[in-house]
């Protein structure tokens, strides 16, 4: 069982949950997106932990760009 990878999924989900609370956004959506990206990159695409981290960075960048576009 890949315990380290599951721990990574949980840690990223907690990060996005807390970030959504800080930004007063829906924490369920941000956490759900984080978990879905982690599961897809780790278990379906078999990219391992570097792919998972790149997916999380991409999610963070995507949220940032969307919030910047919505603000202006």
Residue frames relative to the residue before (quaternion, step in Angstrom):
aa qw qx qy qz dx dy dz
X 1.0000 0.0000 0.0000 0.0000 0.00 0.00 0.00
X 0.3700 -0.7572 0.4933 0.2152 3.61 -0.78 0.96
X 0.1308 -0.8486 0.5091 0.0598 3.56 0.35 1.27
X 0.6329 0.5302 -0.3419 0.4488 3.59 0.99 -0.74
X 0.6622 0.5016 -0.3123 0.4609 3.60 0.96 -0.78
X 0.6394 0.5044 -0.3249 0.4808 3.59 1.03 -0.74
X 0.6231 0.5258 -0.3290 0.4766 3.58 1.06 -0.73
X 0.6319 0.5254 -0.3257 0.4676 3.59 1.06 -0.73
X 0.6289 0.5276 -0.3297 0.4663 3.59 0.99 -0.80
X 0.6724 0.4920 -0.2921 0.4695 3.58 0.90 -0.93
X 0.6602 0.5101 -0.3178 0.4505 3.60 0.90 -0.87
X 0.6675 0.4832 -0.3062 0.4767 3.60 0.92 -0.83
X 0.6368 0.5233 -0.3304 0.4599 3.59 1.01 -0.77
X 0.6457 0.5054 -0.3185 0.4756 3.60 0.99 -0.79
X 0.6276 0.5355 -0.3397 0.4517 3.59 0.98 -0.80
X 0.7145 0.4385 -0.2720 0.4725 3.60 0.80 -0.95
X 0.5858 0.5545 -0.3727 0.4587 3.60 1.11 -0.53
X 0.6914 0.4673 -0.2743 0.4778 3.58 0.88 -0.95
X 0.6310 0.5263 -0.3342 0.4616 3.59 1.04 -0.74
X 0.6510 0.5053 -0.3165 0.4698 3.60 0.99 -0.79
X 0.6341 0.5096 -0.3330 0.4768 3.59 1.00 -0.73
X 0.6470 0.5236 -0.3170 0.4547 3.58 0.97 -0.81
X 0.7347 0.4063 -0.2142 0.4992 3.59 1.04 -0.82
X 0.4008 -0.7321 0.4519 0.3149 3.61 1.30 0.01
X 0.4383 0.6555 -0.4757 0.3898 3.55 0.94 0.98
X 0.6653 -0.4879 0.3726 0.4249 3.55 -1.31 0.06
X 0.3018 -0.7794 0.5219 0.1705 3.57 -0.42 1.20
X 0.5816 0.5853 -0.3776 0.4201 3.60 1.13 -0.53
X 0.6648 0.4965 -0.3059 0.4669 3.59 0.95 -0.85
X 0.6911 0.4764 -0.2929 0.4579 3.60 0.79 -0.96
X 0.6626 0.4909 -0.3056 0.4761 3.59 0.95 -0.84
X 0.6462 0.5250 -0.3142 0.4561 3.57 0.97 -0.83
X 0.6473 0.5061 -0.3170 0.4737 3.58 0.96 -0.83
X 0.6410 0.5272 -0.3233 0.4545 3.57 0.97 -0.81
X 0.6795 0.4803 -0.2948 0.4697 3.58 0.87 -0.92
X 0.6524 0.5131 -0.3243 0.4538 3.60 0.92 -0.85
X 0.6581 0.4970 -0.3154 0.4695 3.60 0.91 -0.86
X 0.6517 0.5157 -0.3177 0.4565 3.58 0.95 -0.83
X 0.6825 0.4847 -0.2965 0.4597 3.58 0.83 -0.94
X 0.6569 0.5086 -0.3197 0.4557 3.58 0.93 -0.84
X 0.7131 0.4535 -0.2798 0.4557 3.60 0.78 -0.95
X 0.7187 0.4539 -0.2668 0.4542 3.60 0.96 -0.76
X 0.8323 0.2910 -0.1239 0.4552 3.56 0.65 -1.09
X 0.7331 0.3877 -0.2517 0.4988 3.62 1.10 -0.51
X 0.7531 0.3540 -0.2044 0.5155 3.60 0.93 -0.84
X 0.2701 -0.8070 0.4798 0.2136 3.60 1.32 -0.34
X 0.2932 0.7729 -0.5079 0.2421 3.57 0.93 0.92
X 0.4411 -0.7102 0.4492 0.3151 3.59 1.23 -0.21
X 0.7680 -0.3870 0.2454 0.4473 3.53 -1.30 -0.17
X 0.6134 0.5272 -0.3980 0.4329 3.69 0.97 -0.49
X 0.6411 0.5192 -0.3202 0.4658 3.59 1.04 -0.72
X 0.6224 0.5342 -0.3305 0.4669 3.55 1.07 -0.74
X 0.6743 0.4812 -0.3001 0.4730 3.58 0.89 -0.87
X 0.6396 0.5093 -0.3311 0.4711 3.60 1.00 -0.74
X 0.6323 0.5253 -0.3264 0.4667 3.57 1.05 -0.71
X 0.6611 0.4958 -0.3020 0.4754 3.57 0.99 -0.80
X 0.6292 0.5099 -0.3306 0.4845 3.59 1.05 -0.72
X 0.6386 0.5212 -0.3172 0.4689 3.56 1.03 -0.78
X 0.6369 0.5166 -0.3228 0.4726 3.58 1.00 -0.79
X 0.6522 0.5121 -0.3081 0.4662 3.57 0.93 -0.89
X 0.6619 0.4925 -0.3011 0.4782 3.59 0.95 -0.88
X 0.6545 0.5185 -0.3143 0.4518 3.60 0.97 -0.82
X 0.6430 0.5014 -0.3163 0.4849 3.57 0.98 -0.82
X 0.6459 0.5263 -0.3213 0.4500 3.58 0.96 -0.85
X 0.6726 0.4896 -0.3024 0.4653 3.59 0.87 -0.93
X 0.6669 0.5010 -0.3135 0.4538 3.60 0.88 -0.86
X 0.6599 0.4942 -0.3116 0.4724 3.59 0.99 -0.76
X 0.6341 0.5154 -0.3322 0.4710 3.59 1.07 -0.68
X 0.6666 0.4945 -0.3014 0.4693 3.58 0.97 -0.82
X 0.6606 0.5039 -0.3017 0.4677 3.57 1.01 -0.79
X 0.6567 0.5274 -0.3134 0.4386 3.58 1.06 -0.71
X 0.7253 0.4339 -0.2580 0.4680 3.60 1.00 -0.73
